[in-house]
Amino acid sequence: MAGLELGGKGSGSGSYPRTTGVNRGVAVLDFILRLVGIIATLASAIAMGTTNESLPFFTQFIRFRAKYSDLPTFTFFVAANSIVSAYLILSLALSIFHIIRSASQKSRVILIFFDTAMLALLSAGASAAAAIVYLAHKGNIKANWFAICQQFNSFCERISGSLIGSFGGMIVFILLILISAVTLSRR
């Protein structure tokens, strides 16, 4: 009678789900997205952290300088992107583990939890920096904050480009969380 059990191993009725290949494909996509996230957040941190421009004022000896470390918001942005890229590098090990053993669930739950925390950190840093970049481009006449991007053109281009990479990293994290959640819900 053991051969007649519904869903038994010997019944040949396809008792094992055919989702192992799909799960492995999702795990490979997870790994690739993590690599893209590393590139985006690390490039953003490096671009912002190396931003510096000096302009002469009246004479050659008196100069105005714009540097990322002059604003605590940009320093937080660099720290947040650095922490997120370090996390992504460390999480590659679990992503490789998911490629090898695609049926693991507890490690996926852990990744969803930490991915969500890193998304929150990354969005906080990017949003705060975006507000300062907006003020650098547009200024605020009522608060007597003048737009500095007409004078510090290279500085503004680099900080704006750095924001693009960070927001790209946020999109990667949203996709990672959705992929992990869908993978867990199918089990």
C-alpha positions in Angstrom: 0.0 0.0 0.0 3.0 2.3 0.5 3.3 2.7 -3.3 -0.3 3.8 -3.6 0.0 6.7 -1.1 -1.0 10.0 -2.5 2.2 12.1 -2.8 4.4 9.3 -1.5 8.0 9.0 -2.7 7.4 5.9 -4.8 4.1 6.9 -6.4 5.8 8.8 -9.3 3.0 11.4 -9.1 5.5 14.3 -8.8 5.5 14.6 -5.0 8.5 16.9 -5.1 7.7 20.4 -6.3 9.4 21.3 -9.5 10.3 24.7 -8.1 13.9 23.8 -7.3 15.1 25.2 -10.6 13.0 28.3 -10.2 14.3 28.8 -6.6 17.9 28.5 -7.8 17.2 31.0 -10.6 15.8 33.4 -8.0 18.8 32.9 -5.8 21.1 33.7 -8.7 19.0 36.9 -9.4 19.4 37.7 -5.7 23.2 37.4 -6.0 23.3 39.5 -9.1 21.2 42.2 -7.6 23.4 42.3 -4.5 26.4 42.8 -6.8 24.6 45.7 -8.5 23.8 47.1 -5.1 27.4 46.9 -4.0 28.5 48.8 -7.1 25.8 51.5 -6.7 26.3 52.2 -3.0 30.1 52.0 -3.0 30.3 54.3 -6.1 28.0 56.7 -4.3 30.1 56.7 -1.1 33.3 57.2 -3.1 31.9 59.9 -5.4 30.6 61.9 -2.4 33.6 61.3 -0.2 36.0 62.6 -2.8 34.0 65.7 -3.7 36.0 68.8 -3.3 36.2 72.1 -5.2 38.0 75.4 -4.5 37.4 78.7 -6.2 39.5 81.9 -6.0 38.0 84.9 -4.3 39.4 88.3 -5.4 42.9 87.0 -5.3 44.7 83.8 -5.8 45.5 83.5 -2.1 41.9 83.8 -0.8 39.8 80.8 -1.9 36.4 79.5 -1.2 36.2 75.8 -0.7 33.3 73.4 -1.0 33.9 69.9 0.5 31.5 67.1 1.4 32.7 67.1 5.0 31.6 70.7 5.5 28.0 69.4 5.8 27.1 66.7 8.3 24.4 65.5 6.1 26.9 64.5 3.4 29.1 62.9 6.0 26.0 60.8 7.1 25.3 60.0 3.5 28.9 58.6 3.0 28.7 56.6 6.2 25.3 55.2 5.4 26.3 54.1 1.9 29.5 52.6 3.3 27.7 50.6 5.9 25.2 49.4 3.3 27.9 48.4 0.8 29.7 46.5 3.6 26.5 44.7 4.5 25.9 43.8 0.9 29.4 42.4 0.7 28.8 40.3 3.8 25.4 39.2 2.6 26.9 37.7 -0.5 27.8 34.6 1.5 24.1 34.0 2.4 23.2 34.6 -1.2 25.7 31.9 -2.4 24.3 29.6 0.3 20.8 30.1 -1.2 22.1 29.2 -4.7 23.5 25.9 -3.2 20.6 25.2 -0.9 17.6 26.9 -2.4 15.2 25.4 0.1 16.5 27.3 3.1 13.9 29.6 4.8 15.4 30.9 8.0 18.3 32.6 6.3 15.9 34.2 3.9 13.9 35.7 6.8 17.1 37.0 8.2 18.0 38.6 4.9 14.6 40.2 4.6 14.9 41.7 8.1 18.4 43.1 7.5 17.6 44.2 3.9 14.7 46.2 5.3 16.9 47.8 7.9 19.6 48.7 5.3 16.9 50.1 3.0 15.8 52.4 5.8 19.4 53.5 6.5 20.0 54.1 2.8 16.8 56.0 2.3 17.5 58.2 5.3 21.0 59.1 4.1 19.8 59.6 0.5 16.8 61.7 1.4 18.8 64.0 3.8 21.5 64.5 1.2 18.8 65.1 -1.5 17.4 68.0 0.5 20.8 69.6 0.8 21.5 69.0 -2.9 18.2 70.7 -3.7 19.2 73.7 -1.6 22.6 73.8 -3.4 20.9 73.9 -6.7 17.9 76.2 -6.0 18.7 77.9 -2.7 16.0 79.4 -0.4 15.6 83.1 -0.7 13.4 83.4 2.4 16.1 81.7 4.6 18.9 83.6 2.9 20.4 80.4 1.5 21.8 81.1 -1.9 22.3 78.5 -4.6 26.0 77.6 -4.8 25.8 75.5 -8.0 26.4 78.4 -10.3 29.9 78.9 -8.7 30.7 75.3 -7.6 29.7 73.5 -10.8 31.9 70.4 -10.5 30.9 70.0 -6.8 27.2 70.0 -7.6 27.6 67.6 -10.5 29.4 65.0 -8.3 27.0 65.2 -5.4 24.0 64.9 -7.8 25.6 61.9 -9.4 26.2 60.3 -6.1 22.5 60.6 -5.2 21.6 58.8 -8.4 23.7 55.8 -7.4 22.2 55.8 -3.9 18.6 55.9 -5.2 19.5 53.1 -7.6 20.7 51.1 -4.5 17.3 51.8 -2.9 15.6 50.3 -5.9 17.8 47.2 -5.7 16.9 46.8 -2.1 13.2 47.0 -2.8 13.6 44.3 -5.5 15.6 42.1 -3.1 13.0 42.3 -0.4 10.2 41.6 -2.9 12.1 38.6 -4.3 12.8 37.1 -0.9 9.2 37.7 0.2 7.8 36.0 -2.9 10.2 33.1 -2.5 9.2 32.6 1.1 5.4 32.9 0.3 5.6 30.1 -2.3 6.7 27.6 0.3 
